[in-house]
């Protein structure tokens, strides 16, 4: 069979659809295969991120934040609201419309860039052929190059088997039609904290069970501890060192058993969310006879440029090493497309930003203090609290701080860590600074608009050398 396409991308999530569009922009005859369906059974591009992940969760986080502000903060601004009514159905409908608009937007981008879309499950066969299966029908297409981008799915645990509506994964927790009176969540990671924040703001009593004794080990320890304090202050009951060993549905409730430092414990909730992480979707990704190299955790093994051990076959996104983040997968998609076009590009894996979209938001890029200490790297630290920010005070939200870590000898920025309102938007400044190999002095000499929240980054950079203006301790 002759090649029908230059490139076939298997997967239509943030890694796959971006790769397909970029390949098409670069003049390659491109096809994308994806099997995702929405609740109505219709094809829906965007993968987990747009359908049951990044986008719907942020829509609910935004709606729940407005509801909480109306209850607790509007009065501080001189805004009186006599009656506040929660309509979960309308909130979910808004979320669904946001998802629909964005997934339809990808379909329009495919049409504009002449990407050929095949709705169905894709499986790599010999000779770079791809079997596309939709229901009982299948067809085979082929290409010069294959890009695998099949994404990830929630990890299930035997001690808490999923049910139709009582014990659910993250997708189920995004679709509750009413606020649970008491909600249990297994896992205090990014997903667990964001989902817990949504339903806590809407009135649920939320208990989060985390098996690890530490909290958010991947984040800077100082900011993680500070965020934990604020989460608890908001009403999230976060129990560390709580290892769940059983969950059963009885009389319409979920009985959860777990062990902590005090021994065996029990918890009764109306609903239980299992949010213990995600796993790569690599089962049946290709014919076993091909010998695609997959490690013991299910990740496709690739080099720095996302090449697999099979000729002309690449893998990107959640199915390869590195953080399971949409923006990381998208950048890998662009890199592979451009390298196929002969360009010499690469992804800077040292500068992948991370964000937790709770209130306060937590965002970071680069090294944490604990990583620098463990590596024996001499460093300097400068920080600035939002409590000293004029814009934060005007907005009425002074929670959190910004910290800048630099090499003690060269002053090059090693890490930027932020806790506070809108830091998901500001962390890009830290990413750019690191990408440009900037020093804290470079940031200190940069003019920031006043009054802005971003000025806190400027002051934190000044604080590295003891020159911060708006906190005590300035050096001459």
C-alpha positions as CSV (number, residue, x, y, z in Angstrom):
1,X,0.0,0.0,0.0
2,X,1.4,3.4,-0.9
3,X,1.4,6.2,1.7
4,X,-1.9,8.1,1.8
5,X,-0.5,10.7,4.1
6,X,2.7,12.3,5.1
7,X,1.8,12.1,8.8
8,X,-0.9,10.3,10.9
9,X,-1.4,11.5,14.4
10,X,-3.2,9.0,16.7
11,X,-4.9,11.1,19.4
12,X,-6.7,14.4,19.3
13,X,-5.8,15.9,22.7
14,X,-3.6,18.9,23.3
15,X,-0.5,17.0,22.1
16,X,-2.1,15.3,19.1
17,X,-4.3,18.1,17.7
18,X,-1.5,20.7,18.0
19,X,0.9,18.3,16.3
20,X,-1.6,17.7,13.5
21,X,-2.3,21.4,12.9
22,X,1.4,22.3,12.9
23,X,2.3,19.5,10.5
24,X,-0.5,20.7,8.1
25,X,0.8,24.3,8.4
26,X,4.2,23.1,7.3
27,X,2.8,21.6,4.2
28,X,2.4,18.0,5.2
29,X,-0.7,16.0,4.2
30,X,-1.9,15.1,7.7
31,X,-4.5,12.9,9.3
32,X,-5.6,12.8,12.9
33,X,-7.4,9.8,14.4
34,X,-9.4,10.1,17.7
35,X,-12.2,8.2,19.2
36,X,-13.4,10.6,21.9
37,X,-17.2,11.0,22.2
38,X,-19.1,13.4,24.4
39,X,-22.1,12.5,26.6
40,X,-24.4,12.8,23.6
41,X,-22.3,10.2,21.7
42,X,-20.9,12.8,19.2
43,X,-17.3,13.1,18.2
44,X,-15.5,15.6,20.4
45,X,-11.9,16.7,19.8
46,X,-9.6,17.9,22.5
47,X,-9.0,14.7,24.5
48,X,-9.2,14.6,28.3
49,X,-8.0,18.3,28.7
50,X,-10.9,19.9,26.8
51,X,-13.6,17.3,27.6
52,X,-13.1,16.2,31.2
53,X,-10.0,17.8,32.5
54,X,-8.3,21.3,32.2
55,X,-11.2,23.2,30.7
56,X,-14.3,21.9,32.5
57,X,-12.5,22.0,35.8
58,X,-11.4,25.6,35.3
59,X,-15.0,26.5,34.3
60,X,-16.3,25.1,37.6
61,X,-13.5,26.6,39.6
62,X,-14.4,30.0,38.1
63,X,-18.1,29.6,38.8
64,X,-17.6,28.3,42.3
65,X,-15.2,31.2,43.0
66,X,-17.8,33.7,42.0
67,X,-20.3,32.0,44.3
68,X,-17.9,32.1,47.2
69,X,-17.0,35.7,46.6
70,X,-20.7,36.7,46.5
71,X,-21.2,35.0,49.9
72,X,-18.1,36.2,51.7
73,X,-16.4,39.1,49.8
74,X,-18.9,41.3,48.0
75,X,-19.8,43.1,51.2
76,X,-16.2,44.2,51.7
77,X,-16.5,46.0,48.4
78,X,-19.7,47.7,49.3
79,X,-21.9,45.4,47.2
80,X,-25.0,44.1,49.0
81,X,-26.6,41.0,47.7
82,X,-29.9,40.1,49.5
83,X,-30.4,36.6,48.1
84,X,-27.7,34.2,46.7
85,X,-29.1,31.2,44.9
86,X,-27.0,28.3,43.7
87,X,-28.1,26.6,40.5
88,X,-25.8,23.6,39.9
89,X,-27.7,22.7,36.7
90,X,-27.1,26.1,35.2
91,X,-23.4,26.0,36.3
92,X,-22.9,22.6,34.7
93,X,-24.7,23.8,31.5
94,X,-22.3,26.7,31.3
95,X,-19.3,24.4,31.8
96,X,-20.7,22.1,29.0
97,X,-21.1,25.0,26.6
98,X,-17.5,26.2,27.2
99,X,-16.3,22.6,26.4
100,X,-18.5,22.4,23.3
101,X,-17.4,25.8,22.0
102,X,-13.7,24.9,22.3
103,X,-14.0,21.4,20.9
104,X,-15.9,22.7,17.9
105,X,-13.2,25.3,17.6
106,X,-10.6,22.6,17.1
107,X,-12.8,21.0,14.5
108,X,-12.9,24.4,12.7
109,X,-9.1,24.7,13.0
110,X,-8.7,21.2,11.4
111,X,-10.9,22.3,8.5
112,X,-9.0,25.6,8.1
113,X,-5.6,23.8,8.0
114,X,-6.9,20.9,5.9
115,X,-6.3,18.2,8.5
116,X,-8.0,15.0,7.6
117,X,-10.0,13.8,10.7
118,X,-10.9,10.1,11.2
119,X,-13.2,9.4,14.1
120,X,-12.4,6.1,15.7
121,X,-9.8,4.2,17.6
122,X,-6.4,4.1,16.0
123,X,-3.9,1.2,16.2
124,X,-0.5,1.2,14.7
125,X,0.2,-1.8,12.4
126,X,3.2,-2.9,10.4
127,X,4.6,-0.7,7.6
128,X,3.3,2.4,9.3
129,X,-0.3,1.5,8.7
130,X,-3.0,2.6,11.1
131,X,-6.2,0.7,11.6
132,X,-9.1,3.0,12.4
133,X,-12.0,1.2,14.1
134,X,-15.4,2.8,14.6
135,X,-18.0,0.4,16.0
136,X,-17.9,-2.8,13.9
137,X,-16.3,-1.0,10.9
138,X,-12.7,-0.5,10.3
139,X,-10.4,0.9,7.6
140,X,-6.6,1.1,7.2
141,X,-4.7,4.2,6.3
142,X,-0.9,4.7,6.0
143,X,1.7,7.4,6.2
144,X,5.4,8.2,6.0
145,X,5.5,9.2,9.7
146,X,3.3,8.3,12.7
147,X,2.9,10.4,15.9
148,X,1.4,8.6,18.9
149,X,-0.5,10.9,21.2
150,X,-3.1,8.8,23.0
151,X,-3.1,10.6,26.3
152,X,-3.8,9.3,29.8
153,X,-6.7,8.2,32.0
154,X,-7.4,8.2,35.8
155,X,-5.7,5.5,37.9
156,X,-8.2,3.2,39.6
157,X,-7.4,1.5,42.9
158,X,-8.7,-1.9,43.9
159,X,-9.6,-0.8,47.4
160,X,-12.1,1.8,46.1
161,X,-13.8,0.3,43.0
162,X,-15.7,2.8,40.9
163,X,-19.5,2.7,40.9
164,X,-22.0,4.5,38.7
165,X,-22.5,7.5,40.9
166,X,-21.1,7.0,44.5
167,X,-17.4,6.2,44.0
168,X,-16.2,8.1,40.9
169,X,-13.0,9.3,39.2
170,X,-12.2,12.9,38.3
171,X,-14.5,12.9,35.3
172,X,-17.5,11.9,37.5
173,X,-16.7,14.6,40.0
174,X,-17.0,17.2,37.3
175,X,-20.6,16.1,36.5
176,X,-22.3,16.1,39.9
177,X,-25.9,17.4,39.5
178,X,-26.1,18.5,43.1
179,X,-23.7,19.4,45.9
180,X,-22.8,16.4,48.1
181,X,-23.4,17.1,51.8
182,X,-20.1,15.3,52.5
183,X,-17.5,14.5,49.9
184,X,-14.5,12.3,50.3
185,X,-11.5,12.6,48.0
186,X,-8.6,10.2,47.8
187,X,-5.5,12.1,46.9
188,X,-4.2,15.6,47.7
189,X,-2.5,16.2,44.4
190,X,-3.4,18.8,41.8
191,X,-6.7,17.1,40.7
192,X,-7.9,16.3,44.2
193,X,-7.2,19.8,45.5
194,X,-8.9,21.5,42.5
195,X,-12.0,19.3,42.7
196,X,-12.1,19.7,46.5
197,X,-12.0,23.4,46.1
198,X,-14.9,23.5,43.7
199,X,-17.3,21.5,45.9
200,X,-16.1,23.0,49.1
201,X,-16.9,26.5,47.8
202,X,-20.4,25.3,46.8
203,X,-21.1,24.1,50.3
204,X,-19.9,20.5,50.6
205,X,-18.0,19.3,53.6
206,X,-14.8,18.0,52.0
207,X,-12.4,15.5,53.5
208,X,-9.2,14.8,51.5
209,X,-7.2,11.6,52.3
210,X,-3.6,11.7,51.3
211,X,-1.4,8.6,51.8
212,X,1.9,10.6,51.9
213,X,2.9,12.3,55.1
214,X,4.2,15.4,53.2
215,X,2.1,17.8,51.2
216,X,2.7,18.7,47.6
217,X,6.2,17.3,47.5
218,X,6.8,18.6,44.0
219,X,6.3,22.2,45.0
220,X,8.5,24.5,47.0
221,X,8.2,23.3,50.6
222,X,7.7,26.8,52.1
223,X,4.9,27.7,49.6
224,X,3.3,24.2,49.9
225,X,3.1,24.6,53.7
226,X,1.6,28.1,53.3
227,X,-1.0,26.8,50.8
228,X,-2.0,24.0,53.1
229,X,-2.7,26.5,55.8
230,X,-5.0,28.4,53.5
231,X,-6.8,25.4,52.2
232,X,-7.5,24.3,55.8
233,X,-8.6,27.8,56.6
234,X,-11.1,27.6,53.8
235,X,-12.6,24.4,55.2
236,X,-10.8,21.7,53.4
237,X,-10.2,18.8,55.8
238,X,-6.9,17.5,54.5
239,X,-5.6,14.4,56.3
240,X,-2.0,13.5,55.6
241,X,-0.6,10.0,56.1
242,X,-4.1,8.5,55.5
243,X,-3.8,5.3,53.6
244,X,-7.2,4.1,52.3
245,X,-7.7,0.3,52.5
246,X,-11.3,0.0,51.6
247,X,-14.5,1.7,50.3
248,X,-17.9,0.2,50.0
249,X,-21.4,1.6,49.3
250,X,-23.9,0.9,52.0
251,X,-27.4,2.4,52.3
252,X,-26.7,5.2,49.9
253,X,-23.5,6.2,51.6
254,X,-19.8,5.4,51.1
255,X,-18.0,3.8,54.0
256,X,-14.3,4.5,53.7
257,X,-11.7,2.8,55.9
258,X,-8.1,4.1,56.2
259,X,-5.1,3.9,58.4
260,X,-3.1,6.8,59.8
261,X,-0.6,7.4,62.6
262,X,-3.3,6.6,65.2
263,X,-4.4,3.3,63.6
264,X,-7.5,2.2,61.8
265,X,-10.0,4.9,61.0
266,X,-13.3,5.2,59.2
267,X,-15.2,7.8,57.3
268,X,-18.7,8.0,55.9
269,X,-19.4,10.3,52.9
270,X,-22.1,10.8,50.4
271,X,-19.7,10.6,47.5
272,X,-16.1,9.5,47.1
273,X,-13.7,10.8,44.4
274,X,-10.6,8.7,43.5
275,X,-7.9,11.2,42.4
276,X,-4.6,9.3,42.9
277,X,-3.1,10.1,39.5
278,X,-3.2,9.2,35.9
279,X,-1.7,6.4,33.7
280,X,-0.6,6.5,30.1
281,X,-3.1,5.1,27.5
282,X,-0.7,2.7,25.8
283,X,-2.7,-0.6,25.9
284,X,-3.4,-1.8,22.4
285,X,-1.7,1.3,21.0
286,X,0.0,-0.9,18.4
287,X,0.5,-4.4,17.2
288,X,2.6,-6.3,19.7
289,X,4.7,-7.8,16.9
290,X,6.2,-4.3,16.2
291,X,8.2,-4.3,19.4
292,X,7.4,-0.7,20.5
293,X,9.5,-0.1,23.6
294,X,7.2,0.6,26.6
295,X,8.6,0.7,30.1
296,X,7.2,-1.1,33.2
297,X,4.9,1.8,34.0
298,X,3.3,1.9,30.6
299,X,5.2,4.9,29.1
300,X,6.5,4.8,25.6
301,X,10.3,5.2,25.7
302,X,11.5,8.1,23.6
303,X,14.7,10.2,23.1
304,X,15.0,13.9,23.7
305,X,13.1,14.5,20.4
306,X,10.3,12.1,21.1
307,X,11.5,9.4,18.7
308,X,10.6,5.9,19.6
309,X,12.6,2.8,18.8
310,X,10.5,2.3,15.7
311,X,11.6,4.1,12.5
312,X,9.5,7.2,11.7
313,X,7.3,6.7,14.8
314,X,7.1,9.4,17.5
315,X,5.3,9.6,20.8
316,X,4.3,12.8,22.6
317,X,2.3,14.0,25.6
318,X,1.1,12.0,28.5
319,X,2.3,8.7,27.1
320,X,6.0,9.7,27.4
321,X,8.3,10.8,30.2
322,X,7.9,14.1,31.9
323,X,5.0,15.8,33.6
324,X,1.5,15.0,32.4
325,X,0.7,18.6,31.4
326,X,-1.2,19.8,28.3
327,X,1.3,22.6,27.5
328,X,4.2,20.2,27.7
329,X,2.4,17.8,25.3
330,X,1.6,20.7,22.9
331,X,5.2,21.8,22.8
332,X,6.3,18.3,22.0
333,X,3.7,18.2,19.2
334,X,5.1,21.4,17.7
335,X,8.7,20.1,18.1
336,X,8.0,16.8,16.3
337,X,6.2,18.6,13.5
338,X,8.9,21.1,12.9
339,X,11.7,18.5,13.1
340,X,9.8,16.5,10.4
341,X,9.9,19.6,8.3
342,X,13.7,19.8,8.7
343,X,13.9,22.4,11.4
344,X,16.3,22.0,14.4
345,X,14.1,22.7,17.4
346,X,13.8,21.1,20.8
347,X,11.7,21.4,24.0
348,X,13.2,23.0,27.0
349,X,12.2,20.4,29.7
350,X,13.9,22.5,32.4
351,X,11.3,25.2,31.9
352,X,8.0,23.5,32.1
353,X,5.7,25.6,34.4
354,X,3.3,23.9,36.9
355,X,0.1,25.4,38.2
356,X,-2.5,24.4,40.8
357,X,-5.7,26.5,40.1
358,X,-7.0,26.7,43.7
359,X,-7.4,29.9,45.7
360,X,-4.7,30.9,46.3
361,X,-3.2,29.6,43.1
362,X,0.2,27.9,43.3
363,X,2.6,28.1,40.4
364,X,6.3,27.4,39.8
365,X,9.1,26.8,37.3
366,X,12.6,25.5,37.9
367,X,14.2,24.2,41.0
368,X,12.7,24.3,44.5
369,X,14.7,25.1,47.6
370,X,14.7,21.5,48.8
371,X,16.0,20.3,45.4
372,X,18.9,22.9,45.5
373,X,19.8,21.8,49.1
374,X,19.7,18.1,48.1
375,X,22.0,18.8,45.1
376,X,24.4,20.9,47.2
377,X,23.9,24.0,45.1
378,X,24.7,27.3,46.8
379,X,21.8,29.7,46.2
380,X,20.3,32.9,47.2
381,X,16.6,33.6,47.9
382,X,14.5,36.7,47.6
383,X,10.8,36.9,48.4
384,X,8.0,39.4,48.6
385,X,4.6,39.0,50.2
386,X,1.4,40.2,48.4
387,X,0.4,41.8,51.7
388,X,2.9,44.5,50.7
389,X,1.5,44.9,47.2
390,X,-0.7,48.0,46.5
391,X,-2.6,46.2,43.8
392,X,-3.3,43.2,46.0
393,X,-4.5,45.4,48.8
394,X,-6.8,47.3,46.4
395,X,-8.2,44.0,45.1
396,X,-8.7,42.8,48.7
397,X,-6.6,39.6,48.2
398,X,-3.2,39.7,49.9
399,X,-2.7,36.0,50.3
400,X,0.7,34.5,49.3
401,X,4.0,35.6,48.1
402,X,6.6,35.3,45.2
403,X,10.0,33.8,45.7
404,X,13.0,33.9,43.4
405,X,15.9,31.5,43.8
406,X,19.3,32.3,42.1
407,X,22.7,30.7,41.8
408,X,24.9,32.2,44.6
409,X,27.8,32.8,42.3
410,X,26.3,33.7,38.9
411,X,23.0,35.2,40.1
412,X,21.2,33.2,37.3
413,X,17.6,32.5,38.2
414,X,17.2,28.8,39.2
415,X,13.6,28.8,40.3
416,X,10.5,31.1,40.6
417,X,7.7,30.1,43.0
418,X,4.4,31.9,43.4
419,X,1.4,31.6,45.7
420,X,-1.5,34.0,45.3
421,X,-4.2,35.4,43.1
422,X,-3.6,35.1,39.3
423,X,-0.1,33.6,39.6
424,X,-1.1,31.2,36.9
425,X,-0.8,34.2,34.6
426,X,2.3,35.6,36.1
427,X,4.4,32.5,36.1
428,X,5.1,33.0,32.4
429,X,7.3,35.9,33.4
430,X,9.5,33.5,35.4
431,X,9.5,31.0,32.5
432,X,10.7,33.7,30.1
433,X,13.3,34.9,32.5
434,X,14.7,31.4,32.9
435,X,14.5,30.8,29.1
436,X,16.5,34.0,28.5
437,X,19.0,32.9,31.2
438,X,18.3,36.0,33.1
439,X,19.7,36.9,36.5
440,X,17.8,38.4,39.4
441,X,19.6,41.7,38.6
442,X,18.1,41.5,35.1
443,X,14.6,41.4,36.6
444,X,15.5,44.0,39.2
445,X,16.6,46.4,36.3
446,X,13.3,45.8,34.4
447,X,10.6,48.3,34.8
448,X,7.2,46.9,35.9
449,X,3.9,48.8,35.6
450,X,2.4,50.1,38.8
451,X,0.2,49.1,40.4
452,X,0.2,45.5,39.4
453,X,0.5,42.1,41.0
454,X,3.6,41.5,38.8
455,X,5.5,44.1,40.8
456,X,5.8,41.4,43.5
457,X,8.1,39.5,41.1
458,X,10.2,42.7,40.7
459,X,10.5,43.1,44.4
460,X,11.3,39.5,45.0
461,X,14.2,39.8,42.5
462,X,15.4,42.9,44.3
463,X,15.2,41.1,47.6
464,X,17.7,38.5,46.4
465,X,20.4,41.1,46.9
466,X,18.7,42.8,49.8
467,X,17.5,45.8,47.7
468,X,13.7,45.4,47.9
469,X,11.9,48.8,48.2
470,X,8.6,48.0,49.8
471,X,9.7,45.7,52.6
472,X,12.1,46.3,55.5
473,X,15.7,45.2,55.2
474,X,17.0,47.1,52.2
475,X,20.8,47.3,51.9
476,X,22.6,50.4,50.9
